Protein backbone atom coordinates (compact mmCIF):
# COMPACT_ATOMS: atom_id res chain seq x y z
CA UNK A 1 0.00 0.00 0.00
CA UNK A 2 1.09 3.55 -0.75
CA UNK A 3 2.12 5.64 2.26
CA UNK A 4 1.10 8.93 0.52
CA UNK A 5 -1.89 10.59 2.26
CA UNK A 6 -5.19 10.47 0.36
CA UNK A 7 -5.61 14.28 0.51
CA UNK A 8 -2.35 14.87 -1.33
CA UNK A 9 -2.92 12.20 -3.96
CA UNK A 10 -2.88 13.45 -7.57
CA UNK A 11 -6.18 13.45 -9.48
CA UNK A 12 -6.71 10.59 -11.87
CA UNK A 13 -5.85 11.31 -15.49
CA UNK A 14 -8.69 12.48 -17.77
CA UNK A 15 -9.99 10.21 -20.42
CA UNK A 16 -9.34 11.17 -23.99
CA UNK A 17 -11.93 13.69 -25.27
CA UNK A 18 -13.42 14.40 -21.82
CA UNK A 19 -14.26 18.00 -20.93
CA UNK A 20 -12.71 19.40 -17.74
CA UNK A 21 -15.29 19.81 -15.00
CA UNK A 22 -14.08 23.06 -13.40
CA UNK A 23 -12.21 23.72 -10.23
CA UNK A 24 -13.82 20.96 -8.22
CA UNK A 25 -16.60 23.14 -6.64
CA UNK A 26 -19.23 23.59 -9.38
CA UNK A 27 -19.26 21.96 -12.78
CA UNK A 28 -19.37 24.28 -15.79
CA UNK A 29 -22.72 24.70 -17.57
CA UNK A 30 -23.56 22.34 -20.33
CA UNK A 31 -23.43 23.29 -23.97
CA UNK A 32 -27.26 23.55 -24.12
CA UNK A 33 -27.34 26.06 -21.25
CA UNK A 34 -24.55 28.10 -22.81
CA UNK A 35 -26.49 28.25 -26.07
CA UNK A 36 -29.67 29.28 -24.25
CA UNK A 37 -27.90 32.12 -22.43
CA UNK A 38 -26.61 33.75 -25.55
CA UNK A 39 -27.83 37.21 -26.45
CA UNK A 40 -30.67 37.03 -29.00
CA UNK A 41 -29.67 37.94 -32.51
CA UNK A 42 -31.87 39.70 -35.08
CA UNK A 43 -32.53 36.47 -36.91
CA UNK A 44 -33.93 34.93 -33.72
CA UNK A 45 -37.12 37.07 -33.65
CA UNK A 46 -40.50 35.33 -33.82
CA UNK A 47 -41.63 34.82 -37.35
CA UNK A 48 -45.08 35.37 -38.77
CA UNK A 49 -47.35 32.44 -39.34
CA UNK A 50 -47.10 31.02 -42.83
CA UNK A 51 -49.83 31.89 -45.28
CA UNK A 52 -49.04 29.09 -47.69
CA UNK A 53 -49.07 25.33 -47.32
CA UNK A 54 -45.53 24.03 -46.87
CA UNK A 55 -46.26 20.32 -46.89
CA UNK A 56 -49.11 17.86 -46.46
CA UNK A 57 -49.10 17.81 -42.66
CA UNK A 58 -52.49 18.64 -41.01
CA UNK A 59 -50.85 21.38 -38.95
CA UNK A 60 -49.87 23.20 -42.15
CA UNK A 61 -53.44 23.44 -43.47
CA UNK A 62 -54.96 26.91 -43.36
CA UNK A 63 -58.24 27.21 -41.36
CA UNK A 64 -61.27 27.70 -43.56
CA UNK A 65 -63.90 30.44 -43.07
CA UNK A 66 -67.15 29.37 -41.40
CA UNK A 67 -70.07 29.44 -43.77
CA UNK A 68 -73.65 29.90 -42.70
CA UNK A 69 -76.27 27.48 -43.95
CA UNK A 70 -78.57 28.60 -46.74
CA UNK A 71 -81.63 28.78 -44.51
CA UNK A 72 -80.00 31.46 -42.32
CA UNK A 73 -80.23 34.02 -45.12
CA UNK A 74 -84.02 33.64 -44.95
CA UNK A 75 -84.00 35.05 -41.38
CA UNK A 76 -82.75 38.44 -42.56
CA UNK A 77 -86.24 40.00 -42.62
CA UNK A 78 -87.54 38.39 -39.42
CA UNK A 79 -85.63 40.52 -36.87
CA UNK A 80 -87.04 43.57 -35.06
CA UNK A 81 -86.63 46.84 -36.92
CA UNK A 82 -84.69 49.58 -35.13
CA UNK A 83 -84.49 53.08 -36.69
CA UNK A 84 -80.94 53.97 -37.62
CA UNK A 85 -79.86 50.36 -38.25
CA UNK A 86 -80.13 47.80 -41.02
CA UNK A 87 -79.85 44.01 -41.25
CA UNK A 88 -77.32 42.66 -43.72
CA UNK A 89 -75.36 39.46 -44.29
CA UNK A 90 -71.74 39.47 -43.16
CA UNK A 91 -68.93 37.30 -44.53
CA UNK A 92 -69.99 33.70 -44.48
CA UNK A 93 -73.68 34.52 -44.85
CA UNK A 94 -74.41 35.30 -41.17
CA UNK A 95 -76.96 38.14 -40.62
CA UNK A 96 -75.76 41.10 -38.53
CA UNK A 97 -77.28 44.44 -37.48
CA UNK A 98 -75.22 47.42 -38.66
CA UNK A 99 -75.55 50.96 -37.23
CA UNK A 100 -75.78 53.37 -40.14
CA UNK A 101 -74.08 56.26 -38.29
CA UNK A 102 -70.75 54.58 -37.48
CA UNK A 103 -70.95 51.12 -39.07
CA UNK A 104 -70.70 49.19 -35.80
CA UNK A 105 -72.04 45.64 -36.00
CA UNK A 106 -74.26 43.91 -33.44
CA UNK A 107 -75.98 40.54 -33.33
CA UNK A 108 -79.41 40.98 -34.93
CA UNK A 109 -81.28 39.97 -31.77
CA UNK A 110 -79.43 42.39 -29.40
CA UNK A 111 -81.96 45.23 -29.65
CA UNK A 112 -81.28 46.72 -26.20
CA UNK A 113 -77.54 47.03 -26.84
CA UNK A 114 -78.20 48.75 -30.18
CA UNK A 115 -80.61 51.26 -28.62
CA UNK A 116 -78.09 52.06 -25.88
CA UNK A 117 -75.42 52.67 -28.52
CA UNK A 118 -77.78 54.94 -30.49
CA UNK A 119 -78.49 57.01 -27.35
CA UNK A 120 -74.77 57.39 -26.78
CA UNK A 121 -74.28 58.60 -30.35
CA UNK A 122 -77.12 61.12 -29.93
CA UNK A 123 -75.56 62.50 -26.74
CA UNK A 124 -72.20 62.88 -28.45
CA UNK A 125 -73.81 64.67 -31.37
CA UNK A 126 -75.65 67.15 -29.11
CA UNK A 127 -72.47 67.80 -27.12
CA UNK A 128 -70.55 68.45 -30.33
CA UNK A 129 -73.24 70.84 -31.55
CA UNK A 130 -73.01 72.84 -28.31
CA UNK A 131 -69.22 73.00 -28.63
CA UNK A 132 -69.51 74.16 -32.24
CA UNK A 133 -71.93 76.93 -31.22
CA UNK A 134 -69.60 78.14 -28.48
CA UNK A 135 -66.62 78.13 -30.84
CA UNK A 136 -68.61 79.95 -33.51
CA UNK A 137 -69.64 82.66 -31.01
CA UNK A 138 -73.25 81.63 -30.62
CA UNK A 139 -73.02 81.33 -26.82
CA UNK A 140 -73.93 78.37 -24.68
CA UNK A 141 -77.67 78.37 -25.46
CA UNK A 142 -78.90 74.95 -26.46
CA UNK A 143 -81.18 74.60 -29.44
CA UNK A 144 -84.57 73.20 -28.48
CA UNK A 145 -84.64 71.02 -31.56
CA UNK A 146 -81.33 69.42 -30.59
CA UNK A 147 -82.77 68.39 -27.22
CA UNK A 148 -85.30 66.12 -28.91
CA UNK A 149 -83.98 62.60 -28.30
CA UNK A 150 -85.16 59.25 -29.69
CA UNK A 151 -85.18 57.80 -26.18
CA UNK A 152 -88.09 57.84 -23.76
CA UNK A 153 -85.77 58.68 -20.86
CA UNK A 154 -84.59 62.02 -22.24
CA UNK A 155 -87.82 64.05 -21.65
CA UNK A 156 -87.72 63.19 -17.94
CA UNK A 157 -84.07 64.30 -17.67
CA UNK A 158 -84.78 67.49 -19.62
CA UNK A 159 -87.72 68.32 -17.34
CA UNK A 160 -85.59 67.73 -14.26
CA UNK A 161 -82.85 69.97 -15.61
CA UNK A 162 -85.37 72.70 -16.43
CA UNK A 163 -86.80 72.56 -12.91
CA UNK A 164 -83.31 72.97 -11.50
CA UNK A 165 -82.67 75.99 -13.70
CA UNK A 166 -85.73 77.76 -12.30
CA UNK A 167 -83.99 78.24 -8.93
CA UNK A 168 -81.54 81.15 -9.24
CA UNK A 169 -77.93 80.27 -8.42
CA UNK A 170 -76.82 83.82 -7.65
CA UNK A 171 -75.96 85.09 -4.20
CA UNK A 172 -74.85 83.18 -1.15
CA UNK A 173 -75.93 79.70 -0.16
CA UNK A 174 -78.18 81.10 2.55
CA UNK A 175 -79.95 83.39 0.07
CA UNK A 176 -80.58 80.48 -2.29
CA UNK A 177 -81.94 78.40 0.58
CA UNK A 178 -84.33 81.18 1.61
CA UNK A 179 -85.49 81.61 -1.98
CA UNK A 180 -86.17 77.87 -2.28
CA UNK A 181 -88.07 77.87 1.02
CA UNK A 182 -90.16 80.82 -0.16
CA UNK A 183 -91.02 79.01 -3.38
CA UNK A 184 -92.09 75.91 -1.45
CA UNK A 185 -94.36 78.00 0.80
CA UNK A 186 -95.95 79.69 -2.20
CA UNK A 187 -96.58 76.37 -3.90
CA UNK A 188 -98.04 74.87 -0.71
CA UNK A 189 -100.30 77.92 -0.34
CA UNK A 190 -101.61 77.50 -3.87
CA UNK A 191 -102.38 73.83 -3.32
CA UNK A 192 -104.06 74.61 0.01
CA UNK A 193 -106.22 77.32 -1.56
CA UNK A 194 -107.33 74.92 -4.28
CA UNK A 195 -108.19 72.26 -1.67
CA UNK A 196 -110.15 74.80 0.42
CA UNK A 197 -112.20 75.79 -2.61
CA UNK A 198 -112.81 72.15 -3.45
CA UNK A 199 -114.01 71.39 0.10
CA UNK A 200 -116.42 74.34 0.09
CA UNK A 201 -114.82 76.40 2.87
CA UNK A 202 -116.92 79.23 4.30
CA UNK A 203 -116.01 81.71 7.05
CA UNK A 204 -118.23 81.12 10.10
CA UNK A 205 -117.98 84.70 11.45
CA UNK A 206 -115.68 87.72 11.51
CA UNK A 207 -115.04 87.34 15.24
CA UNK A 208 -111.61 86.36 16.59
CA UNK A 209 -111.34 83.37 18.92
CA UNK A 210 -108.60 82.38 21.36
CA UNK A 211 -106.96 78.96 21.50
CA UNK A 212 -103.88 77.03 22.57
CA UNK A 213 -101.76 74.57 20.58
CA UNK A 214 -102.12 71.05 21.97
CA UNK A 215 -100.03 69.05 19.52
CA UNK A 216 -98.19 69.62 16.26
CA UNK A 217 -98.40 67.01 13.49
CA UNK A 218 -97.58 66.77 9.81
CA UNK A 219 -98.97 69.82 8.00
CA UNK A 220 -101.18 71.07 10.84
CA UNK A 221 -101.55 71.75 14.56
CA UNK A 222 -104.35 70.63 16.86
CA UNK A 223 -105.67 73.62 18.82
CA UNK A 224 -107.86 73.71 21.93
CA UNK A 225 -110.60 76.36 21.76
CA UNK A 226 -110.36 78.58 24.85
CA UNK A 227 -113.26 80.95 24.14
CA UNK A 228 -116.58 80.51 25.94
CA UNK A 229 -119.29 78.56 24.18
CA UNK A 230 -121.59 81.60 24.04
CA UNK A 231 -119.25 83.39 21.64
CA UNK A 232 -119.41 80.63 19.02
CA UNK A 233 -122.57 80.41 16.86
CA UNK A 234 -124.79 77.54 17.89
CA UNK A 235 -124.67 75.62 14.53
CA UNK A 236 -120.87 75.89 14.46
CA UNK A 237 -120.62 74.90 18.13
CA UNK A 238 -122.77 71.79 17.61
CA UNK A 239 -120.68 70.71 14.65
CA UNK A 240 -117.46 71.43 16.56
CA UNK A 241 -118.58 69.21 19.45
CA UNK A 242 -119.31 66.31 17.11
CA UNK A 243 -115.96 66.56 15.33
CA UNK A 244 -114.00 66.98 18.59
CA UNK A 245 -114.91 63.45 19.65
CA UNK A 246 -113.23 62.07 16.51
CA UNK A 247 -110.20 64.35 16.86
CA UNK A 248 -109.42 63.18 20.40
CA UNK A 249 -108.41 59.76 19.04
CA UNK A 250 -105.86 61.42 16.73
CA UNK A 251 -104.17 63.39 19.51
CA UNK A 252 -101.51 61.52 21.49
CA UNK A 253 -101.57 63.88 24.52
CA UNK A 254 -104.12 63.85 27.32
CA UNK A 255 -107.18 65.99 26.52
CA UNK A 256 -110.20 66.62 28.73
CA UNK A 257 -113.53 65.31 27.41
CA UNK A 258 -115.00 68.81 27.53
CA UNK A 259 -112.23 70.37 25.40
CA UNK A 260 -113.14 71.45 21.89
CA UNK A 261 -110.40 70.61 19.35
CA UNK A 262 -109.98 71.95 15.84
CA UNK A 263 -107.19 71.79 13.23
CA UNK A 264 -105.14 74.77 12.04
CA UNK A 265 -103.18 74.04 8.87
CA UNK A 266 -99.79 75.66 8.36
CA UNK A 267 -100.90 77.65 5.26
CA UNK A 268 -103.71 79.11 7.41
CA UNK A 269 -101.16 80.77 9.74
CA UNK A 270 -100.82 84.47 8.91
CA UNK A 271 -97.40 84.79 10.59
CA UNK A 272 -94.92 82.62 8.67
CA UNK A 273 -92.36 82.75 11.48
CA UNK A 274 -94.75 81.56 14.19
CA UNK A 275 -93.65 78.30 15.84
CA UNK A 276 -96.72 76.17 16.51
CA UNK A 277 -95.30 74.21 19.43
CA UNK A 278 -97.52 72.90 22.26
CA UNK A 279 -98.64 75.61 24.68
CA UNK A 280 -98.42 78.55 22.25
CA UNK A 281 -101.52 80.81 22.54
CA UNK A 282 -103.23 81.71 19.26
CA UNK A 283 -106.07 83.76 17.98
CA UNK A 284 -107.89 82.84 14.81
CA UNK A 285 -111.18 82.82 12.97
CA UNK A 286 -113.43 79.82 12.44
CA UNK A 287 -114.45 78.32 9.12
CA UNK A 288 -116.65 75.39 8.12
CA UNK A 289 -116.32 72.96 5.22
CA UNK A 290 -117.37 69.41 4.40
CA UNK A 291 -114.76 68.04 6.84
CA UNK A 292 -115.96 70.01 9.86
CA UNK A 293 -114.72 73.16 11.65
CA UNK A 294 -111.18 74.60 11.56
CA UNK A 295 -109.16 77.73 12.26
CA UNK A 296 -107.74 80.17 9.72
CA UNK A 297 -105.83 83.50 9.69
CA UNK A 298 -104.08 82.34 12.87
CA UNK A 299 -101.52 84.53 14.62
CA UNK A 300 -99.94 84.92 18.04
CA UNK A 301 -102.33 85.92 20.80
CA UNK A 302 -100.41 89.11 21.60
CA UNK A 303 -100.58 90.54 18.06
CA UNK A 304 -103.39 92.44 16.49
CA UNK A 305 -105.70 91.06 13.83
CA UNK A 306 -104.17 90.67 10.41
ABEGO torsion letter per residue (X at the ends): XBABBAAABBBBBBBBGBBBAEAGABBBBBAAAAAAABBBBAAABBBBBBABBABABAAABBBBBBBBBAAAAAAAAABBBBBGBBBBBBBGGBBBBBBAAAGBBBBAABAAAAAAAAAAAAAAAAAAAAAAAAAAGAEABBBAAAABBABAAAAAAAAAAAAAAABBABEBAAAAAAAAAAAAAAAAAAAAAAAAAAAGBBBABABBBBBBBABBBBGBBBBBBABBAAABBAAAAAAAAAAAAAAAAABABBBBAABBBBBBBAAABABAABBBBBGBBBBBBBBBBAAEBBBBGBBBAABBBX
